[in-house]
Amino acid sequence: MIKGEPQPYNYAEVPKPGKILEFECRGCEFVEFKPEGNWEAKGLESGTVFKDIDLNEGDWFDYDEKAGAEVSIKDLKWEIVRS
């Protein structure tokens, strides 16, 4: 069961880990996280919302018309920790 709402990952000049989901797992133990489903991102400077992002391949690229620049999510790493 997911506890609470998913938390947004906030951009930082030097990327650092951030908690995005918390699960109640009594009697179970997670061993792997797969980012299936649709994700959403917002352009840092333009505020453009990008929906239906597929992160199954680990990378995502698009073009932000308002900013006039390519946008991307890449080099994703998932870590499962006990709280």
C-alpha positions in Angstrom: 0.0 0.0 0.0 1.3 3.5 -0.9 1.3 5.8 2.2 0.3 9.3 1.2 0.7 11.2 -2.1 3.8 10.8 -4.3 6.3 13.6 -3.6 7.8 15.6 -6.5 11.5 15.4 -7.1 12.9 18.9 -7.1 15.7 19.7 -9.4 19.1 20.6 -7.9 22.3 21.8 -9.6 24.0 18.8 -8.1 21.6 15.9 -8.2 20.9 14.3 -4.9 18.5 11.5 -3.8 15.0 12.3 -2.8 12.1 10.3 -1.4 9.2 10.2 -3.9 7.1 7.2 -2.6 6.6 5.5 0.8 5.0 2.1 1.1 3.5 0.1 3.9 5.0 -3.4 3.4 4.2 -5.5 6.5 5.2 -9.1 5.7 6.8 -8.1 2.3 10.1 -6.8 1.2 10.8 -4.8 -1.9 13.7 -5.9 -4.0 13.2 -3.8 -7.2 11.3 -0.7 -8.3 10.2 -0.4 -11.9 8.8 3.0 -13.0 5.9 1.7 -14.9 2.9 3.9 -15.8 2.8 7.6 -16.7 4.9 10.2 -15.0 4.7 14.0 -15.2 7.3 16.7 -15.3 7.3 20.5 -15.4 9.8 22.7 -17.3 12.0 24.6 -14.8 11.9 28.0 -16.5 8.8 27.7 -18.8 6.4 25.9 -16.5 5.4 23.7 -19.5 3.8 20.5 -18.2 4.8 17.3 -19.8 2.4 14.4 -19.3 2.4 10.7 -20.1 6.2 10.3 -19.6 7.3 6.7 -20.0 10.4 6.0 -17.8 10.5 2.2 -18.5 13.7 2.7 -20.7 15.3 4.9 -18.0 15.6 8.0 -20.2 13.1 10.5 -21.7 13.6 13.3 -24.1 11.3 16.0 -25.5 11.3 19.6 -26.7 9.9 22.5 -24.7 8.4 25.0 -27.3 8.1 27.8 -24.7 11.7 27.5 -23.6 13.0 26.7 -27.1 15.2 23.9 -25.7 15.4 20.2 -25.4 14.3 18.7 -22.1 15.2 15.3 -20.7 15.2 12.9 -17.8 18.2 10.6 -17.8 20.6 8.5 -15.7 17.8 7.6 -13.3 18.7 5.4 -10.3 16.2 4.0 -7.8 17.0 3.0 -4.3 14.8 1.2 -1.9 15.5 2.0 1.8 13.7 1.1 5.1 12.3 4.0 7.0 
